Amino acid sequence: MRLAVAGNGRGAQKSKNPILRAPDSPMGLEFPAVRPDGQEWLERTKKWYESLRVSPLAQRMGVEADWYAVQDLALLKDDFWRPKTKGRWMLASEIRQREATLGITPEARVRLKFDAPQPDDMKASAYEGDTEGARNVQRNRQRASALGLRVIDGGA
């Protein structure tokens, strides 16, 4: 979690929102080979969809219908990104609304009460603060000690 400093120099509260982690492999439905109208997808649209499948947001997409909603949004974005689409600017509000519903924007994640990891949350060094992982390690050490087992740390 991040600790921000408020304007008067005192520490701001840490976020209590859960931090989502990226999945180990792509989640959700495969992206359709072509659009429903038979046209090819823009490369940008395909990359956007695939980026969602491997993003922390993918953890929130619990059912197949969620991924169909993402595909619907992809179609809207694909139309929006095509320069010759008539009325494409009218799509902007619908895209914005669907992105908010799915938690794609930072503002939407705040409203939905979850956070995506920040660079500091993903640093390579071991975090020595109070994390769930650190608490699990401590509990496992206590259990092993109670059973008379010796805990040996792995080497680097």
Order of alpha helices (4+ residues) and beta strands (2+ residues): alpha-alpha-alpha-alpha-alpha
